[in-house]
Amino acid sequence: MDYIYSIIILVSLSIIMASSFNLSIGYGGLISIAHPVFYAIGAYASALLARNLGVPVPLAMLAGTAVAVACSLFLALSSLRVSGDYLMIASIGFQLGVLELIKNMAWTGGAGGLTNIPAFLTPTLGRLSYVVLVVLVAMLVVFIVNRIAHGPAGRALSAMRDDELAFSSLGRDATGLKLGVFALSSGLAGFAGSLYAHYFRYLTPEQFDVLQSAALLTMIVVGGIRSTWGPVVGAVILQVLPQAITFLDLPTSVLGPLQGFLFTGLVLVFMFVRPQGLVAAGDVWRSHSATVPHGRHS
């Protein structure tokens, strides 16, 4: 059962990551690939506070989330005010810089990884209790993203993403809205990282590298960007398929490239055949030209 529990937790964490990533890159139009590094910051901060300073795990998880939010604001404040494109460039440098810092600092465990992370819930209530906790958090995150996307904040995000200049000319604070969305998205990723750390109890920098950014983008492209259930479907497929392939009992020299080919192939197929993904976005999140019938364009 431990294997099944681990798969359920990984799928649920991927749902949290993909849904929160969809909030910033999909609904907010904020092109950043550094989402996994906020997952790492939340994981490492929570683990170090609980292990080295004896902070109770629930408080350490909240502190890890706060650290991820603070780091996201630091990144966003230095890039969003200039131009949205700078956020993508800055995010690449930020992700690589943080990972290099983790690899070269003794107190983070370095490249060898961080071990002896305190467990949460499992020693007293069993692994099933942790599975229930992570699944409930994933459901809550999907609900929150759905409410934001289909409420007044979602309409503001849609207007800002489609025409930021017009949005600002109406007296709306585009920079504040982008900062809020980016911080919330990164905070959710940080909390997911803290959940990961106190279940698997081992962290290495390689778990949060650029390949994880590519995997998250694949989940959103395959599932459907700017839809509530698209990232959920993409996360389930992209977590379950690699696990299913391992049952083919292929040599490691074949298994690794096959999984990479699977990810790349899915992205290419969906971009050409079904660019909207398996779950298409609602009308409010489609481009204007796609929603106005022919003959009604001015």
GIBEL-V269382 format. One record per residue. N is the residue number from 1. RES is the residue in three letters. SS is DSSP state (a for helix, b for strand, c for the rest). PHI is phi in radians with two decimals (* if undefined). PSI is psi in degrees with one decimal (none if undefined). Layout:
[[N | RES | SS | PHI | PSI] [N | RES | SS | PHI | PSI]]
This chain:
[[1 | MET | c | * | -26.9] [2 | ASP | a | -1.04 | -36.6] [3 | TYR | a | -1.13 | -44.6] [4 | ILE | a | -1.09 | -43.2] [5 | TYR | a | -1.05 | -42.8] [6 | SER | a | -1.11 | -40.9] [7 | ILE | a | -1.12 | -43.7] [8 | ILE | a | -1.08 | -41.7] [9 | ILE | a | -1.15 | -43.3] [10 | LEU | a | -1.11 | -40.8] [11 | VAL | a | -1.11 | -43.7] [12 | SER | a | -1.13 | -41.3] [13 | LEU | a | -1.13 | -37.2] [14 | SER | a | -1.15 | -35.1] [15 | ILE | a | -1.12 | -42.9] [16 | ILE | a | -1.07 | -45.8] [17 | MET | a | -1.14 | -46.5] [18 | ALA | a | -1.18 | -40.3] [19 | SER | a | -1.17 | -42.7] [20 | SER | a | -1.23 | -35.1] [21 | PHE | a | -1.14 | -39.9] [22 | ASN | a | -1.09 | -33.1] [23 | LEU | a | -1.08 | -42.0] [24 | SER | a | -1.50 | -49.0] [25 | ILE | a | -1.44 | -31.0] [26 | GLY | a | -1.52 | -67.3] [27 | TYR | a | -1.24 | -39.8] [28 | GLY | c | -1.53 | -16.2] [29 | GLY | c | 1.18 | 23.7] [30 | LEU | c | -1.63 | 106.1] [31 | ILE | c | -1.44 | 95.8] [32 | SER | c | -2.35 | 137.4] [33 | ILE | c | -1.85 | 8.0] [34 | ALA | c | -1.55 | 15.2] [35 | HIS | a | -0.97 | -42.9] [36 | PRO | a | -1.08 | -24.3] [37 | VAL | a | -1.29 | -27.4] [38 | PHE | a | -1.27 | -31.4] [39 | TYR | a | -1.04 | -43.7] [40 | ALA | a | -1.17 | -42.8] [41 | ILE | a | -1.09 | -44.7] [42 | GLY | a | -1.08 | -40.7] [43 | ALA | a | -1.16 | -50.5] [44 | TYR | a | -1.17 | -42.8] [45 | ALA | a | -1.10 | -45.4] [46 | SER | a | -1.13 | -44.8] [47 | ALA | a | -1.11 | -43.9] [48 | LEU | a | -1.20 | -39.1] [49 | LEU | a | -1.13 | -42.0] [50 | ALA | a | -1.28 | -39.4] [51 | ARG | a | -1.40 | -46.4] [52 | ASN | a | -1.58 | -31.1] [53 | LEU | c | -1.93 | -3.0] [54 | GLY | c | 1.24 | 20.9] [55 | VAL | c | -1.19 | 134.1] [56 | PRO | c | -0.94 | 141.0] [57 | VAL | a | -0.99 | -44.6] [58 | PRO | a | -1.02 | -40.7] [59 | LEU | a | -1.19 | -37.7] [60 | ALA | a | -1.10 | -37.6] [61 | MET | a | -1.11 | -44.3] [62 | LEU | a | -1.15 | -38.6] [63 | ALA | a | -1.15 | -39.9] [64 | GLY | a | -1.07 | -39.4] [65 | THR | a | -1.11 | -43.0] [66 | ALA | a | -1.10 | -38.7] [67 | VAL | a | -1.12 | -40.6] [68 | ALA | a | -1.10 | -41.2] [69 | VAL | a | -1.12 | -44.2] [70 | ALA | a | -1.08 | -42.3] [71 | CYS | a | -1.16 | -36.8] [72 | SER | a | -1.16 | -38.3] [73 | LEU | a | -1.16 | -38.3] [74 | PHE | a | -1.05 | -44.3] [75 | LEU | a | -1.18 | -44.8] [76 | ALA | a | -1.20 | -41.5] [77 | LEU | a | -1.08 | -29.6] [78 | SER | c | -1.51 | -4.6] [79 | SER | c | -2.30 | -36.1] [80 | LEU | c | -1.18 | -29.5] [81 | ARG | c | -1.23 | -21.8] [82 | VAL | c | -1.51 | -61.0] [83 | SER | c | -2.94 | 149.8] [84 | GLY | a | -1.06 | -33.5] [85 | ASP | a | -1.11 | -30.0] [86 | TYR | a | -1.17 | -24.5] [87 | LEU | a | -1.13 | -41.3] [88 | MET | a | -1.12 | -45.1] [89 | ILE | a | -1.12 | -45.1] [90 | ALA | a | -1.13 | -35.6] [91 | SER | a | -1.15 | -36.4] [92 | ILE | a | -1.11 | -48.0] [93 | GLY | a | -1.11 | -39.2] [94 | PHE | a | -1.11 | -44.4] [95 | GLN | a | -1.11 | -47.8] [96 | LEU | a | -1.12 | -39.4] [97 | GLY | a | -1.13 | -45.0] [98 | VAL | a | -1.11 | -42.4] [99 | LEU | a | -1.14 | -38.7] [100 | GLU | a | -1.13 | -38.8] [101 | LEU | a | -1.05 | -45.1] [102 | ILE | a | -1.09 | -40.6] [103 | LYS | a | -1.15 | -28.4] [104 | ASN | a | -1.90 | 7.4] [105 | MET | c | -1.86 | 131.3] [106 | ALA | a | -1.17 | -37.9] [107 | TRP | a | -1.26 | -10.9] [108 | THR | a | -1.66 | -1.0] [109 | GLY | c | 1.61 | -9.5] [110 | GLY | a | 1.10 | -157.8] [111 | ALA | a | -1.18 | -21.0] [112 | GLY | a | -1.29 | -18.9] [113 | GLY | c | 1.80 | 162.8] [114 | LEU | b | -1.80 | 125.3] [115 | THR | c | -2.08 | 179.9] [116 | ASN | c | 0.97 | 39.0] [117 | ILE | c | -1.35 | 130.3] [118 | PRO | c | -1.04 | 139.1] [119 | ALA | c | -1.43 | 161.2] [120 | PHE | c | -2.28 | 131.0] [121 | LEU | c | 1.24 | -44.5] [122 | THR | a | -1.05 | -37.0] [123 | PRO | a | -1.16 | -29.1] [124 | THR | a | -1.80 | -39.2] [125 | LEU | a | -1.93 | -4.4] [126 | GLY | c | 1.59 | 165.7] [127 | ARG | a | -1.18 | -30.9] [128 | LEU | a | -1.06 | -35.0] [129 | SER | a | -1.11 | -37.0] [130 | TYR | a | -1.22 | -37.4] [131 | VAL | a | -1.05 | -45.3] [132 | VAL | a | -1.08 | -42.1] [133 | LEU | a | -1.05 | -48.3] [134 | VAL | a | -1.17 | -40.3] [135 | VAL | a | -1.10 | -42.0] [136 | LEU | a | -1.11 | -40.5] [137 | VAL | a | -1.11 | -42.1] [138 | ALA | a | -1.06 | -43.4] [139 | MET | a | -1.11 | -39.6] [140 | LEU | a | -1.13 | -41.0] [141 | VAL | a | -1.12 | -43.9] [142 | VAL | a | -1.06 | -41.2] [143 | PHE | a | -1.11 | -45.0] [144 | ILE | a | -1.09 | -46.8] [145 | VAL | a | -1.09 | -40.3] [146 | ASN | a | -1.08 | -44.4] [147 | ARG | a | -1.15 | -38.9] [148 | ILE | a | -1.14 | -46.1] [149 | ALA | a | -1.16 | -30.0] [150 | HIS | c | -1.90 | 18.0] [151 | GLY | c | -2.01 | -168.8] [152 | PRO | a | -1.01 | -37.7] [153 | ALA | a | -1.12 | -36.0] [154 | GLY | a | -1.15 | -41.4] [155 | ARG | a | -1.13 | -37.6] [156 | ALA | a | -1.15 | -40.7] [157 | LEU | a | -1.09 | -42.1] [158 | SER | a | -1.07 | -43.8] [159 | ALA | a | -1.14 | -41.9] [160 | MET | a | -1.14 | -42.5] [161 | ARG | a | -1.16 | -39.2] [162 | ASP | a | -1.31 | -37.2] [163 | ASP | c | -2.71 | 89.7] [164 | GLU | a | -1.16 | -35.0] [165 | LEU | a | -1.13 | -45.9] [166 | ALA | a | -1.13 | -38.5] [167 | PHE | a | -1.06 | -44.4] [168 | SER | a | -1.24 | -33.2] [169 | SER | a | -1.16 | -18.8] [170 | LEU | c | -1.49 | 5.3] [171 | GLY | c | 1.55 | 8.7] [172 | ARG | c | -1.52 | 147.7] [173 | ASP | c | -1.57 | 91.1] [174 | ALA | a | -1.16 | -41.0] [175 | THR | a | -1.12 | -43.1] [176 | GLY | a | -1.09 | -40.0] [177 | LEU | a | -1.15 | -42.0] [178 | LYS | a | -1.15 | -40.2] [179 | LEU | a | -1.10 | -42.4] [180 | GLY | a | -1.10 | -45.3] [181 | VAL | a | -1.15 | -42.7] [182 | PHE | a | -1.16 | -40.6] [183 | ALA | a | -1.16 | -42.6] [184 | LEU | a | -1.11 | -45.9] [185 | SER | a | -1.04 | -44.2] [186 | SER | a | -1.24 | -35.5] [187 | GLY | a | -1.11 | -39.9] [188 | LEU | a | -1.11 | -39.1] [189 | ALA | a | -1.13 | -40.4] [190 | GLY | a | -1.10 | -39.5] [191 | PHE | a | -1.17 | -37.8] [192 | ALA | a | -1.07 | -38.8] [193 | GLY | a | -1.12 | -39.6] [194 | SER | a | -1.16 | -35.9] [195 | LEU | a | -1.11 | -40.5] [196 | TYR | a | -1.09 | -45.8] [197 | ALA | a | -1.07 | -40.5] [198 | HIS | a | -1.55 | 4.0] [199 | TYR | a | -1.84 | -51.7] [200 | PHE | a | -1.45 | -23.0] [201 | ARG | c | 1.09 | 24.1] [202 | TYR | c | -2.68 | 129.1] [203 | LEU | b | -2.24 | 138.7] [204 | THR | c | -2.34 | 151.2] [205 | PRO | a | -1.04 | -30.2] [206 | GLU | a | -1.13 | -19.3] [207 | GLN | a | -1.25 | -12.1] [208 | PHE | a | -2.22 | 25.3] [209 | ASP | c | -1.45 | -170.0] [210 | VAL | a | -1.10 | -27.4] [211 | LEU | a | -1.05 | -33.7] [212 | GLN | a | -1.20 | -33.7] [213 | SER | a | -1.09 | -42.8] [214 | ALA | a | -1.11 | -39.4] [215 | ALA | a | -1.12 | -40.5] [216 | LEU | a | -1.14 | -42.5] [217 | LEU | a | -1.07 | -39.3] [218 | THR | a | -1.10 | -41.5] [219 | MET | a | -1.01 | -42.0] [220 | ILE | a | -1.30 | -40.2] [221 | VAL | a | -1.12 | -45.2] [222 | VAL | a | -1.22 | -45.3] [223 | GLY | a | -1.28 | -42.5] [224 | GLY | c | 2.26 | 114.6] [225 | ILE | c | -1.35 | 150.2] [226 | ARG | c | 1.08 | 28.7] [227 | SER | c | -2.24 | 151.5] [228 | THR | c | -1.17 | -43.6] [229 | TRP | c | -1.62 | -12.2] [230 | GLY | a | -1.01 | -54.1] [231 | PRO | a | -1.07 | -30.5] [232 | VAL | a | -1.14 | -48.0] [233 | VAL | a | -1.11 | -43.9] [234 | GLY | a | -1.09 | -40.4] [235 | ALA | a | -1.13 | -41.7] [236 | VAL | a | -1.11 | -46.9] [237 | ILE | a | -1.11 | -46.8] [238 | LEU | a | -1.30 | -14.9] [239 | GLN | a | -1.65 | -36.5] [240 | VAL | a | -1.39 | -39.5] [241 | LEU | a | -1.01 | -49.4] [242 | PRO | a | -1.05 | -35.1] [243 | GLN | a | -1.17 | -38.4] [244 | ALA | a | -1.15 | -36.4] [245 | ILE | a | -1.12 | -32.9] [246 | THR | a | -1.09 | -24.4] [247 | PHE | c | -1.30 | -9.0] [248 | LEU | c | -1.30 | -9.4] [249 | ASP | c | 1.02 | 43.2] [250 | LEU | c | -1.49 | 156.9] [251 | PRO | c | -1.09 | 152.2] [252 | THR | a | -1.05 | -33.9] [253 | SER | a | -1.14 | -21.3] [254 | VAL | a | -1.72 | -36.5] [255 | LEU | a | -1.10 | -45.3] [256 | GLY | a | -1.06 | -55.5] [257 | PRO | a | -1.04 | -33.9] [258 | LEU | a | -1.12 | -41.7] [259 | GLN | a | -1.15 | -39.9] [260 | GLY | a | -1.10 | -42.1] [261 | PHE | a | -1.11 | -36.7] [262 | LEU | a | -1.08 | -47.2] [263 | PHE | a | -1.10 | -49.2] [264 | THR | a | -1.10 | -43.9] [265 | GLY | a | -1.08 | -41.2] [266 | LEU | a | -1.09 | -42.8] [267 | VAL | a | -1.08 | -47.7] [268 | LEU | a | -1.13 | -44.6] [269 | VAL | a | -1.06 | -46.5] [270 | PHE | a | -1.23 | -32.8] [271 | MET | a | -1.16 | -32.4] [272 | PHE | a | -1.57 | -40.0] [273 | VAL | a | -1.60 | -43.2] [274 | ARG | c | -2.51 | 75.6] [275 | PRO | c | -1.09 | -21.8] [276 | GLN | c | -1.39 | -4.5] [277 | GLY | c | 1.44 | 179.6] [278 | LEU | c | -1.17 | -33.8] [279 | VAL | c | -2.04 | 106.4] [280 | ALA | c | -1.25 | 150.9] [281 | ALA | c | -1.23 | 157.0] [282 | GLY | c | -1.22 | 169.4] [283 | ASP | a | -1.00 | -38.5] [284 | VAL | a | -1.13 | -22.7] [285 | TRP | a | -1.80 | 3.2] [286 | ARG | c | -1.49 | 164.1] [287 | SER | c | -1.18 | 154.4] [288 | HIS | a | -1.03 | -40.7] [289 | SER | a | -1.13 | -25.4] [290 | ALA | a | -1.44 | -16.3] [291 | THR | a | -1.83 | -16.4] [292 | VAL | c | -1.58 | 123.2] [293 | PRO | c | -1.10 | 157.1] [294 | HIS | c | -1.07 | 144.0] [295 | GLY | c | 1.57 | -5.9] [296 | ARG | c | -1.95 | 2.2] [297 | HIS | c | -1.24 | 139.3] [298 | SER | c | -1.48 | none]]
